Amino acid sequence: MPSAEEAVALKEKGNQAFKEHDWARAVDFYTQAIAANGSEPSFYTNRAQAYIKQESYGLAIADATKALELDSNNVKAYYRRAVANTAILHHSDALRDWKIVIKKNPSDKVAKLQFSECDKVVKRDAFLKAIEVSDAPSAAEGLDIEHMSVEADYDGVRLEKEMTVEFIEDMIKRFKDGKKLPKKYVFQIILAVKEIVHAEPTMVEMEVGEGQTLTVCGDTHGQFFDLLEIFRLNGFPSPTHSYLFNGDFVDRGSWSTEIALLLYAYKWLYPDKFFLNRGNHETDDMNRMYGFEGECRAKYNERTFKLFSESFSALPLATLIGKKYFVLHGGLFSDDDISLDDIRKFNRHKQRQPGQSGLMMEMLWTDPQTNPGRGPSKRGVGLQFGPDVTKRFCEKNGLEAVIRSHEVRMEGYEVEHDGRCITVFSAPKYCDSTENKGAYINIGPELKLDFHKFDAVPHPPIKPMAYASNGLMSMM
């Protein structure tokens, strides 16, 4: 059994790993320190901070709560728990902890700012809920795009009635140079794609034909220059090279509008060869907190965000590739009886935003675990599913594997659950702070998976979450 001195040494190793942005190794050292001395609150608060960096917010809340059981005056524990609750949009719970931090440390200006911003969010959410109506008019109502003028200083390729390769190539160059599109073209792109994806089934079913390649990408999270690196390395979308982007196009990274518009432009250009699944960040509450709403307002206007919001709600939730690979953003279900037929029949248009439970929430939020069965989510939202759950689902539905995204993987991808659960994540050096690679998967007509890893590329000096909800995300 390690001594108390050895436990402190393990904590210091964890601190060093944390400084190196190796969150997994930091968690491991803190866990060893806790095993050696489970009565030291700082071990739990430090591990909570590493869990926050891993987006394991549920585990962070549990650790902060344990630290408070050991020391009810531990201000850091209240901080950690408030930050984790903010991240999963439990603002009322966060508000209570910020209030305690201020009471215990009245001179803490950061805590006062966090309390004020959190209070605004709680009041805003209550207001939005109070005025919410199911048959609210579309943001497109009264929008006369045909007679809108293009800004006089726009010097790019003109967009007419149809998307063109020339327009997309010019758009990419403009975005790389820090320029924007005319609002008319932004509205045109979003509305065209909204109509296309609304007509698609909840689960798109596709085959990879002879001479075709399909590339599956995971989260891109507003990292526009890393998205361009995928295209540079792997080829741009074309009639013979299809792409499937598996949700979380936006938020966190500060080029989310550029990514969303580029992906939408390709969807318009190749509606039957370019595919988009919805992620948990293609939702209003996440967009308000993690930057996409603020970015839309800063670069274009409020209507741009509202139009994107409506289009996100129309996106399919899954794609079935060659009847062998089931691709969705989050993961599997709390009920073994759910089948592909249930997903085919699910009317996603009746549920514009995912609730706290149900089929849509699970498709967007769940994660795999190593243990059999199901367990509580490390995120604090949804659940986790084990290898036996994946095995039963695949066998029941005649699948080879489930492909999902939703989580950072240090090598960009990971094959789990005896090869039946594959995670792919396409945002390398996530949020400029995690030393992970990105990855994508190429699939040809023989339906074999060809994994490719890639590194992050330089980008202009704008920090992640530059447009996030005021100061609330500064603690992440």
C-alpha positions in Angstrom: 0.0 0.0 0.0 1.5 3.4 -1.0 2.3 5.8 1.8 0.8 9.2 2.2 4.0 10.7 0.8 3.7 8.4 -2.3 0.1 9.5 -2.8 1.2 13.2 -2.9 4.0 12.2 -5.4 1.3 10.5 -7.6 -0.8 13.7 -7.4 2.3 15.7 -8.5 2.7 13.4 -11.5 -0.9 14.0 -12.3 -0.4 17.7 -12.2 2.6 17.4 -14.6 0.5 15.3 -17.0 -2.3 17.9 -16.8 0.2 20.7 -17.7 1.2 18.6 -20.7 -2.5 18.4 -21.7 -2.4 14.6 -21.3 -5.8 14.4 -19.5 -6.1 10.6 -19.5 -2.7 10.2 -17.9 -3.5 12.9 -15.3 -6.7 11.0 -14.5 -4.8 7.8 -14.0 -2.3 9.4 -11.6 -5.0 11.1 -9.6 -6.9 7.8 -9.4 -3.8 6.1 -8.1 -3.4 8.9 -5.5 -7.0 8.4 -4.4 -6.5 4.7 -4.1 -3.5 5.4 -1.8 -5.3 8.0 0.2 -9.1 8.4 -0.4 -9.5 11.1 2.3 -7.6 13.9 0.6 -10.1 16.3 -1.1 -7.5 17.9 -3.4 -7.0 14.5 -5.2 -10.7 14.6 -6.1 -10.8 18.2 -7.2 -7.8 17.7 -9.4 -9.3 14.7 -11.0 -12.5 16.6 -11.5 -10.6 19.2 -13.4 -9.0 16.6 -15.6 -12.5 15.0 -16.2 -13.8 18.4 -17.3 -11.1 18.6 -19.9 -12.2 15.1 -21.1 -15.8 16.3 -21.1 -16.6 13.6 -18.5 -18.8 16.1 -16.7 -20.8 13.6 -14.8 -17.6 12.1 -13.3 -16.4 15.6 -12.5 -19.6 16.4 -10.6 -19.2 13.1 -8.6 -15.6 13.9 -7.7 -16.4 17.5 -6.7 -19.3 16.2 -4.5 -17.0 13.6 -2.9 -14.5 16.4 -2.1 -17.2 18.4 -0.5 -18.2 15.4 1.6 -14.6 15.4 2.9 -14.4 19.2 3.3 -17.6 21.2 3.1 -15.5 24.4 2.8 -13.6 23.3 -0.3 -14.1 26.3 -2.6 -12.3 24.5 -5.5 -14.9 21.7 -5.4 -17.8 24.1 -5.7 -15.9 25.7 -8.6 -15.4 22.4 -10.4 -19.0 21.3 -9.8 -20.4 24.6 -11.1 -18.3 24.4 -14.2 -19.3 20.8 -14.9 -23.0 21.6 -14.4 -22.7 24.6 -16.7 -21.2 22.4 -19.4 -24.2 20.0 -19.4 -26.6 23.0 -19.2 -27.7 22.4 -15.6 -27.5 26.1 -15.0 -29.7 26.1 -11.9 -27.5 23.6 -10.1 -24.4 25.6 -11.2 -26.0 28.8 -9.9 -26.3 27.4 -6.4 -22.6 26.5 -6.3 -21.5 29.9 -7.7 -23.6 31.5 -4.9 -21.7 29.5 -2.3 -18.3 30.3 -3.8 -19.2 34.0 -3.6 -20.4 33.7 0.0 -17.1 31.9 1.0 -14.9 34.2 -1.0 -16.6 37.6 -1.6 -13.6 39.1 -3.3 -13.5 36.5 -6.1 -14.3 38.6 -9.2 -14.3 35.6 -11.6 -16.9 33.8 -9.5 -19.1 36.9 -9.4 -18.9 37.2 -13.1 -19.7 33.5 -13.5 -22.7 33.8 -11.1 -24.0 36.8 -13.0 -23.7 35.2 -16.4 -25.2 31.9 -15.2 -28.1 33.9 -13.6 -28.8 35.5 -17.0 -28.8 32.1 -18.7 -31.3 30.7 -16.2 -33.6 33.7 -16.7 -33.2 33.6 -20.5 -34.0 29.8 -20.6 -37.1 30.4 -18.4 -38.2 33.2 -20.8 -37.7 31.1 -23.9 -39.6 28.2 -22.4 -42.5 30.5 -21.5 -42.8 31.9 -25.0 -42.2 28.6 -26.8 -45.0 27.7 -29.2 -45.1 24.5 -31.3 -46.3 26.3 -34.5 -44.0 29.3 -34.4 -43.4 30.8 -37.9 -40.3 29.9 -39.8 -37.3 32.2 -39.8 -37.7 32.2 -43.5 -41.1 33.9 -43.4 -41.1 37.2 -45.1 -37.6 36.6 -46.5 -37.6 37.6 -50.2 -34.2 36.2 -51.3 -34.9 36.7 -55.0 -35.0 40.4 -54.6 -32.2 40.7 -52.0 -29.2 42.6 -53.2 -25.6 41.4 -52.9 -23.3 43.7 -50.9 -21.5 46.1 -53.2 -18.0 45.1 -52.0 -18.5 41.4 -52.7 -15.9 40.5 -55.3 -16.4 36.7 -55.5 -18.1 34.2 -57.8 -21.9 34.8 -58.1 -24.4 32.2 -56.9 -27.4 31.8 -59.1 -30.1 29.2 -58.8 -27.8 26.2 -58.4 -24.6 25.5 -56.5 -21.4 25.1 -58.6 -17.9 23.8 -58.0 -16.6 27.2 -59.0 -18.6 28.9 -56.3 -17.4 26.5 -53.6 -13.8 26.9 -54.6 -14.1 30.6 -54.4 -15.9 30.4 -51.1 -13.1 28.3 -49.6 -10.5 30.9 -50.7 -12.6 33.7 -49.2 -13.0 31.8 -45.9 -9.3 31.1 -45.7 -8.7 34.9 -46.2 -11.1 35.7 -43.4 -13.8 37.0 -45.7 -17.6 36.3 -45.5 -20.3 35.5 -47.9 -23.2 37.9 -48.8 -26.2 37.3 -46.5 -28.3 36.6 -49.6 -26.1 33.6 -50.5 -26.0 32.4 -46.9 -29.8 32.3 -46.7 -29.9 30.7 -50.1 -27.5 27.9 -49.1 -29.2 27.1 -45.8 -32.8 27.1 -47.2 -31.8 24.9 -50.2 -30.2 22.3 -47.9 -33.0 22.5 -45.3 -35.4 21.4 -48.1 -33.1 18.6 -49.2 -32.4 17.1 -45.8 -36.0 17.5 -44.6 -37.1 15.2 -47.4 -34.5 12.5 -46.4 -35.5 9.7 -44.1 -34.5 9.6 -40.4 -32.0 6.9 -41.4 -30.5 7.4 -44.9 -29.7 4.1 -46.5 -26.9 4.0 -49.1 -24.6 1.7 -51.0 -21.0 2.2 -52.2 -21.0 1.4 -55.9 -18.2 0.3 -58.2 -15.7 3.1 -58.7 -17.0 4.9 -55.7 -15.4 5.8 -52.3 -17.2 7.0 -49.2 -15.3 8.8 -46.5 -16.8 8.9 -43.0 -15.7 11.8 -40.8 -16.5 12.5 -37.1 -16.8 15.8 -35.2 -15.2 18.8 -36.9 -16.3 21.4 -34.2 -15.6 24.6 -36.1 -12.0 23.6 -37.0 -12.3 24.8 -40.6 -8.6 24.6 -41.4 -8.4 21.0 -40.2 -11.5 20.2 -42.4 -9.6 21.6 -45.4 -6.7 19.3 -44.4 -9.0 16.3 -44.7 -9.9 17.4 -48.2 -6.2 18.1 -49.1 -5.1 14.7 -48.0 -8.1 12.6 -49.0 -9.6 14.5 -52.0 -12.5 16.9 -52.3 -16.1 15.7 -52.6 -17.0 14.7 -56.1 -19.5 12.5 -58.0 -17.2 9.5 -57.3 -16.0 10.5 -53.8 -18.9 10.7 -51.3 -18.5 12.0 -47.8 -20.6 11.4 -44.6 -20.1 13.9 -41.8 -21.3 12.4 -38.5 -22.5 15.4 -36.6 -21.0 18.2 -34.4 -19.9 20.4 -37.3 -20.2 23.5 -35.2 -19.5 24.9 -31.7 -16.2 25.3 -29.8 -14.0 26.0 -32.8 -14.3 29.6 -34.0 -14.9 28.9 -37.7 -18.2 27.1 -37.3 -20.1 29.2 -39.8 -17.4 28.5 -42.4 -17.7 24.7 -41.8 -21.5 24.7 -41.8 -21.7 26.7 -45.0 -19.1 24.6 -46.8 -20.7 21.3 -45.8 -24.1 22.7 -46.8 -22.7 23.9 -50.1 -21.5 20.4 -50.9 -24.8 18.9 -49.8 -26.5 21.2 -52.2 -24.1 20.4 -55.0 -24.1 16.6 -54.5 -27.4 15.8 -52.7 -27.2 12.1 -53.3 -23.4 11.8 -52.7 -22.8 14.0 -49.7 -24.4 13.1 -46.3 -24.9 14.8 -43.0 -26.0 13.2 -39.7 -27.1 15.4 -36.8 -25.0 15.6 -33.7 -25.7 16.7 -30.2 -24.2 20.1 -31.0 -26.7 20.7 -33.8 -29.2 21.9 -31.2 -30.2 25.3 -29.9 -29.2 24.9 -26.2 -25.7 23.7 -27.1 -25.3 26.4 -29.8 -26.2 29.1 -27.3 -23.6 27.9 -24.8 -20.7 26.8 -27.0 -20.4 29.5 -29.6 -22.3 28.9 -32.8 -25.2 31.3 -32.0 -22.7 34.0 -31.1 -20.6 33.4 -34.2 -23.7 33.6 -36.5 -24.6 36.9 -34.9 -21.1 38.3 -35.1 -20.4 37.3 -38.7 -23.9 37.5 -40.2 -27.1 38.1 -38.1 -29.6 36.5 -35.8 -31.7 35.3 -38.6 -28.8 33.3 -39.9 -28.7 31.3 -36.7 -32.4 30.8 -36.7 -32.3 29.4 -40.2 -29.4 27.1 -39.3 -31.4 26.0 -36.2 -34.3 25.0 -38.3 -32.1 23.2 -40.8 -30.3 21.3 -38.0 -33.6 20.0 -36.8 -34.3 18.6 -40.2 -31.1 16.6 -40.5 -31.2 12.8 -40.5 -30.1 11.0 -37.3 -28.3 8.1 -38.9 -26.9 6.5 -42.1 -26.9 2.8 -43.0 -24.0 1.9 -45.3 -24.3 -1.2 -47.4 -26.6 -2.7 -44.8 -23.5 -3.4 -42.7 -22.5 -0.2 -40.9 -24.9 1.8 -38.8 -23.6 5.3 -38.4 -24.9 7.8 -35.9 -23.4 10.5 -33.7 -23.8 9.2 -30.2 -24.6 5.5 -29.7 -27.0 2.7 -28.8 -30.1 2.5 -26.7 -31.5 1.9 -23.2 -33.8 -0.8 -24.7 -32.6 -3.9 -26.5 -35.9 -4.0 -28.4 -34.9 -1.0 -30.5 -34.3 -2.0 -34.1 -33.4 -0.3 -37.4 -37.0 -0.5 -38.3 -37.9 1.6 -35.2 -35.4 4.2 -36.5 -36.8 4.1 -40.0 -40.3 4.8 -38.5 -39.2 7.5 -36.1 -40.6 10.9 -37.1 -37.8 13.3 -36.1 -39.7 16.3 -37.4 -42.2 16.0 -34.5 -39.4 16.6 -32.0 -37.5 19.7 -33.1 -35.0 19.6 -30.2 -34.0 16.4 -28.3 -35.4 16.0 -24.8 -33.8 14.6 -21.7 -34.8 11.1 -22.7 -36.0 9.1 -25.6 -34.7 7.8 -28.9 -33.3 11.0 -30.3 -31.5 11.9 -27.1 -29.9 8.5 -27.0 -28.9 8.6 -30.7 -27.1 11.9 -30.1 -25.6 11.5 -26.6 -24.8 7.9 -25.5 -21.2 6.5 -25.2 -19.6 3.0 -25.1 -18.2 1.5 -22.0 -15.9 -1.5 -21.4 -18.1 -3.2 -18.9 -21.0 -5.3 -20.0 -24.6 -4.0 -19.6 -25.5 -0.3 -19.3 -24.3 2.3 -16.9 -24.7 6.0 -16.0 -23.1 8.5 -18.4 -19.7 9.9 -17.5 -21.0 13.1 -19.2 -24.0 13.4 -16.9 -26.3 13.2 -19.9 -27.6 10.0 -21.4 -26.1 6.6 -20.7 -23.3 4.2 -21.5 -23.6 0.8 -23.3 -21.3 -2.2 -23.0 -20.0 -4.7 -25.6 -22.8 -7.1 -25.0 -25.4 -4.4 -25.9 -23.5 -3.7 -29.1 -23.2 -7.4 -29.9 -27.0 -8.0 -29.5 -27.9 -4.9 -31.6 -25.6 -5.9 -34.4 -26.7 -9.5 -34.5 -30.4 -8.5 -34.3 -30.1 -6.1 -37.2 -27.5 -8.0 -39.4 -24.8 -5.4 -38.9 -21.1 -5.7 -38.9 -20.5 -2.7 -36.7 -21.8 0.6 -35.3 -19.7 3.7 -36.3 -20.1 6.7 -34.1 -18.3 9.9 -33.1 -19.0 12.2 -30.1 -15.8 11.6 -28.2 -12.2 12.6 -28.5 -9.9 9.7 -29.3 -6.2 10.3 -29.0 -5.4 8.5 -32.2 -8.4 9.9 -34.0 -10.3 6.7 -33.9 -10.8 3.6 -31.7 -12.1 0.1 -32.4 -13.9 -1.3 -29.4 -16.4 -4.0 -28.4 -14.7 -6.8 -30.3 -14.6 -4.7 -33.4 -18.3 -3.9 -33.4 -18.1 -0.3 -32.1 -15.9 2.2 -33.9 -15.4 5.8 -32.8 -14.1 8.3 -35.3 -13.2 11.9 -34.4 -12.0 14.4 -36.9 -11.0 17.5 -34.9 -7.3 17.1 -34.2 -5.7 19.1 -31.3 -9.3 19.6 -30.1 -9.9 23.1 -28.8 -6.2 23.8 -29.2 -5.6 22.0 -25.9 -5.8 18.2 -26.4 -2.9 16.5 -28.2 -5.1 14.2 -30.2 -4.9 13.3 -33.8 -7.9 13.4 -36.2 -9.1 10.5 -38.3 -11.5 9.6 -41.1 -12.5 6.2 -42.6 -12.6 5.4 -46.3 -15.0 2.7 -47.5 -15.0 1.2 -51.0 -17.5 -1.1 -52.7 -16.1 -4.1 -50.8 -17.2 -2.4 -47.6 -13.8 -2.7 -45.8 -12.8 0.0 -43.4 -9.6 1.9 -44.2 -8.6 4.2 -41.3 -6.5 7.4 -41.8 -5.0 9.6 -39.1 -3.9 13.2 -39.6 -2.5 16.1 -37.5 -3.8 19.5 -36.9 -2.7 22.4 -39.1 -2.0 26.0 -38.2 -4.9 28.5 -38.1 -5.2 32.2 -37.6 -4.8 33.4 -34.0 -8.4 33.2 -32.9 -9.0 31.1 -29.8 -11.6 28.3 -29.6 -15.0 29.4 -28.3 -14.2 33.0 -29.1 -18.0 33.5 -29.7 -19.2 31.4 -26.7 -21.8 32.5 -24.3 -20.1 35.5 -22.6 -17.7 34.4 -19.8 -19.4 31.1 -18.9 -17.1 28.9 -20.8 -13.8 30.5 -19.6 -13.5 28.0 -16.8 -13.5 25.0 -19.2 
